[in-house]
């Protein structure tokens, strides 16, 4: 994304550099702060490495996370 303001706080995004999905939490300097969709430690990403996800992508990431939890016995 070339314009960090195009991403609103709360937007679910894919960090293409790390391959992680996160929600936009804040903007600091030239970085966007992301947090995993269901909580966890925030990380910083460059705005140009982010791609907003749609509702289908959101559902897919939730299913993947639930599957991972069920396999690990959580």
CNS distance restraints for C-alpha pairs under 8 A (distance, minus, plus):
assign (resid   1 and name CA) (resid   6 and name CA) 7.67 0.50 0.50
assign (resid   1 and name CA) (resid  47 and name CA) 5.23 0.50 0.50
assign (resid   1 and name CA) (resid  48 and name CA) 4.08 0.50 0.50
assign (resid   1 and name CA) (resid  49 and name CA) 6.58 0.50 0.50
assign (resid   1 and name CA) (resid  50 and name CA) 5.89 0.50 0.50
assign (resid   1 and name CA) (resid  51 and name CA) 6.80 0.50 0.50
assign (resid   2 and name CA) (resid  47 and name CA) 6.48 0.50 0.50
assign (resid   2 and name CA) (resid  48 and name CA) 5.38 0.50 0.50
assign (resid   3 and name CA) (resid   7 and name CA) 7.86 0.50 0.50
assign (resid   3 and name CA) (resid  47 and name CA) 7.05 0.50 0.50
assign (resid   3 and name CA) (resid  48 and name CA) 7.89 0.50 0.50
assign (resid   4 and name CA) (resid  27 and name CA) 7.91 0.50 0.50
assign (resid   4 and name CA) (resid  32 and name CA) 7.44 0.50 0.50
assign (resid   4 and name CA) (resid  47 and name CA) 5.38 0.50 0.50
assign (resid   4 and name CA) (resid  48 and name CA) 7.98 0.50 0.50
assign (resid   7 and name CA) (resid  11 and name CA) 6.33 0.50 0.50
assign (resid   7 and name CA) (resid  24 and name CA) 7.34 0.50 0.50
assign (resid   7 and name CA) (resid  52 and name CA) 7.49 0.50 0.50
assign (resid   8 and name CA) (resid  24 and name CA) 6.95 0.50 0.50
assign (resid   9 and name CA) (resid  23 and name CA) 7.45 0.50 0.50
assign (resid   9 and name CA) (resid  24 and name CA) 4.89 0.50 0.50
assign (resid   9 and name CA) (resid  25 and name CA) 5.35 0.50 0.50
assign (resid   9 and name CA) (resid  26 and name CA) 6.33 0.50 0.50
assign (resid  10 and name CA) (resid  23 and name CA) 5.36 0.50 0.50
assign (resid  10 and name CA) (resid  24 and name CA) 5.06 0.50 0.50
assign (resid  10 and name CA) (resid  25 and name CA) 6.23 0.50 0.50
assign (resid  11 and name CA) (resid  23 and name CA) 5.39 0.50 0.50
assign (resid  11 and name CA) (resid  24 and name CA) 5.41 0.50 0.50
assign (resid  11 and name CA) (resid  52 and name CA) 6.84 0.50 0.50
assign (resid  11 and name CA) (resid  53 and name CA) 7.85 0.50 0.50
assign (resid  12 and name CA) (resid  21 and name CA) 7.10 0.50 0.50
assign (resid  12 and name CA) (resid  22 and name CA) 5.72 0.50 0.50
assign (resid  12 and name CA) (resid  23 and name CA) 4.44 0.50 0.50
assign (resid  12 and name CA) (resid  24 and name CA) 6.57 0.50 0.50
assign (resid  12 and name CA) (resid  37 and name CA) 7.47 0.50 0.50
assign (resid  12 and name CA) (resid  52 and name CA) 5.99 0.50 0.50
assign (resid  12 and name CA) (resid  53 and name CA) 5.61 0.50 0.50
assign (resid  12 and name CA) (resid  54 and name CA) 7.76 0.50 0.50
assign (resid  12 and name CA) (resid  58 and name CA) 7.20 0.50 0.50
assign (resid  13 and name CA) (resid  21 and name CA) 5.69 0.50 0.50
assign (resid  13 and name CA) (resid  22 and name CA) 5.48 0.50 0.50
assign (resid  13 and name CA) (resid  23 and name CA) 6.05 0.50 0.50
assign (resid  13 and name CA) (resid  24 and name CA) 7.22 0.50 0.50
assign (resid  13 and name CA) (resid  50 and name CA) 6.14 0.50 0.50
assign (resid  13 and name CA) (resid  51 and name CA) 5.37 0.50 0.50
assign (resid  13 and name CA) (resid  52 and name CA) 4.24 0.50 0.50
assign (resid  13 and name CA) (resid  53 and name CA) 5.11 0.50 0.50
assign (resid  14 and name CA) (resid  19 and name CA) 6.61 0.50 0.50
assign (resid  14 and name CA) (resid  20 and name CA) 5.92 0.50 0.50
assign (resid  14 and name CA) (resid  21 and name CA) 4.54 0.50 0.50
assign (resid  14 and name CA) (resid  22 and name CA) 6.47 0.50 0.50
assign (resid  14 and name CA) (resid  50 and name CA) 5.57 0.50 0.50
assign (resid  14 and name CA) (resid  51 and name CA) 5.14 0.50 0.50
assign (resid  14 and name CA) (resid  52 and name CA) 6.30 0.50 0.50
assign (resid  14 and name CA) (resid  53 and name CA) 6.57 0.50 0.50
assign (resid  15 and name CA) (resid  19 and name CA) 5.45 0.50 0.50
assign (resid  15 and name CA) (resid  20 and name CA) 5.36 0.50 0.50
assign (resid  15 and name CA) (resid  21 and name CA) 6.11 0.50 0.50
assign (resid  15 and name CA) (resid  22 and name CA) 7.40 0.50 0.50
assign (resid  15 and name CA) (resid  45 and name CA) 6.93 0.50 0.50
assign (resid  15 and name CA) (resid  49 and name CA) 5.68 0.50 0.50
assign (resid  15 and name CA) (resid  50 and name CA) 4.76 0.50 0.50
assign (resid  15 and name CA) (resid  51 and name CA) 6.69 0.50 0.50
assign (resid  16 and name CA) (resid  20 and name CA) 7.26 0.50 0.50
assign (resid  16 and name CA) (resid  49 and name CA) 5.33 0.50 0.50
assign (resid  16 and name CA) (resid  50 and name CA) 6.02 0.50 0.50
assign (resid  16 and name CA) (resid  51 and name CA) 7.16 0.50 0.50
assign (resid  17 and name CA) (resid  49 and name CA) 5.93 0.50 0.50
assign (resid  20 and name CA) (resid  36 and name CA) 7.93 0.50 0.50
assign (resid  21 and name CA) (resid  36 and name CA) 6.29 0.50 0.50
assign (resid  21 and name CA) (resid  37 and name CA) 7.12 0.50 0.50
assign (resid  21 and name CA) (resid  61 and name CA) 7.60 0.50 0.50
assign (resid  22 and name CA) (resid  34 and name CA) 5.18 0.50 0.50
assign (resid  22 and name CA) (resid  35 and name CA) 4.93 0.50 0.50
assign (resid  22 and name CA) (resid  36 and name CA) 4.39 0.50 0.50
assign (resid  22 and name CA) (resid  37 and name CA) 5.38 0.50 0.50
assign (resid  23 and name CA) (resid  34 and name CA) 5.22 0.50 0.50
assign (resid  23 and name CA) (resid  35 and name CA) 5.31 0.50 0.50
assign (resid  23 and name CA) (resid  36 and name CA) 6.29 0.50 0.50
assign (resid  23 and name CA) (resid  37 and name CA) 5.77 0.50 0.50
assign (resid  24 and name CA) (resid  32 and name CA) 6.85 0.50 0.50
assign (resid  24 and name CA) (resid  33 and name CA) 5.99 0.50 0.50
assign (resid  24 and name CA) (resid  34 and name CA) 4.73 0.50 0.50
assign (resid  24 and name CA) (resid  35 and name CA) 6.80 0.50 0.50
assign (resid  25 and name CA) (resid  32 and name CA) 7.60 0.50 0.50
assign (resid  25 and name CA) (resid  33 and name CA) 5.47 0.50 0.50
assign (resid  25 and name CA) (resid  34 and name CA) 5.49 0.50 0.50
assign (resid  25 and name CA) (resid  35 and name CA) 6.69 0.50 0.50
assign (resid  26 and name CA) (resid  32 and name CA) 6.05 0.50 0.50
assign (resid  26 and name CA) (resid  33 and name CA) 5.15 0.50 0.50
assign (resid  26 and name CA) (resid  34 and name CA) 7.40 0.50 0.50
assign (resid  27 and name CA) (resid  31 and name CA) 5.98 0.50 0.50
assign (resid  27 and name CA) (resid  32 and name CA) 4.61 0.50 0.50
assign (resid  27 and name CA) (resid  33 and name CA) 5.95 0.50 0.50
assign (resid  28 and name CA) (resid  32 and name CA) 6.23 0.50 0.50
assign (resid  28 and name CA) (resid  33 and name CA) 7.20 0.50 0.50
assign (resid  30 and name CA) (resid  46 and name CA) 6.97 0.50 0.50
assign (resid  30 and name CA) (resid  47 and name CA) 7.60 0.50 0.50
assign (resid  31 and name CA) (resid  44 and name CA) 5.92 0.50 0.50
assign (resid  31 and name CA) (resid  45 and name CA) 5.55 0.50 0.50
assign (resid  31 and name CA) (resid  46 and name CA) 5.10 0.50 0.50
assign (resid  31 and name CA) (resid  47 and name CA) 6.44 0.50 0.50
assign (resid  32 and name CA) (resid  44 and name CA) 5.59 0.50 0.50
assign (resid  32 and name CA) (resid  45 and name CA) 5.28 0.50 0.50
assign (resid  32 and name CA) (resid  46 and name CA) 6.17 0.50 0.50
assign (resid  32 and name CA) (resid  47 and name CA) 6.18 0.50 0.50
assign (resid  33 and name CA) (resid  42 and name CA) 6.33 0.50 0.50
assign (resid  33 and name CA) (resid  43 and name CA) 5.67 0.50 0.50
assign (resid  33 and name CA) (resid  44 and name CA) 4.61 0.50 0.50
assign (resid  33 and name CA) (resid  45 and name CA) 6.41 0.50 0.50
assign (resid  34 and name CA) (resid  42 and name CA) 5.26 0.50 0.50
assign (resid  34 and name CA) (resid  43 and name CA) 5.40 0.50 0.50
assign (resid  34 and name CA) (resid  44 and name CA) 6.19 0.50 0.50
assign (resid  34 and name CA) (resid  45 and name CA) 7.22 0.50 0.50
assign (resid  35 and name CA) (resid  39 and name CA) 6.34 0.50 0.50
assign (resid  35 and name CA) (resid  40 and name CA) 6.23 0.50 0.50
assign (resid  35 and name CA) (resid  41 and name CA) 6.09 0.50 0.50
assign (resid  35 and name CA) (resid  42 and name CA) 4.30 0.50 0.50
assign (resid  35 and name CA) (resid  43 and name CA) 6.50 0.50 0.50
assign (resid  36 and name CA) (resid  40 and name CA) 5.73 0.50 0.50
assign (resid  36 and name CA) (resid  41 and name CA) 7.23 0.50 0.50
assign (resid  36 and name CA) (resid  42 and name CA) 7.11 0.50 0.50
assign (resid  45 and name CA) (resid  49 and name CA) 6.90 0.50 0.50
assign (resid  45 and name CA) (resid  50 and name CA) 7.52 0.50 0.50
assign (resid  46 and name CA) (resid  50 and name CA) 7.05 0.50 0.50
assign (resid  53 and name CA) (resid  57 and name CA) 5.58 0.50 0.50
assign (resid  53 and name CA) (resid  58 and name CA) 6.60 0.50 0.50
assign (resid  54 and name CA) (resid  58 and name CA) 6.29 0.50 0.50
assign (resid  55 and name CA) (resid  59 and name CA) 6.21 0.50 0.50
assign (resid  56 and name CA) (resid  60 and name CA) 6.16 0.50 0.50
assign (resid  57 and name CA) (resid  61 and name CA) 6.18 0.50 0.50
assign (resid  58 and name CA) (resid  62 and name CA) 6.29 0.50 0.50
assign (resid  59 and name CA) (resid  63 and name CA) 6.21 0.50 0.50
assign (resid  60 and name CA) (resid  64 and name CA) 6.22 0.50 0.50
assign (resid  61 and name CA) (resid  65 and name CA) 6.18 0.50 0.50
assign (resid  62 and name CA) (resid  66 and name CA) 6.17 0.50 0.50
assign (resid  63 and name CA) (resid  67 and name CA) 6.07 0.50 0.50
assign (resid  64 and name CA) (resid  68 and name CA) 6.20 0.50 0.50
assign (resid  65 and name CA) (resid  69 and name CA) 6.29 0.50 0.50
assign (resid  66 and name CA) (resid  70 and name CA) 6.19 0.50 0.50
assign (resid  67 and name CA) (resid  71 and name CA) 6.22 0.50 0.50
assign (resid  68 and name CA) (resid  72 and name CA) 6.27 0.50 0.50
assign (resid  69 and name CA) (resid  73 and name CA) 6.23 0.50 0.50
assign (resid  69 and name CA) (resid  74 and name CA) 5.23 0.50 0.50
assign (resid  70 and name CA) (resid  74 and name CA) 6.05 0.50 0.50
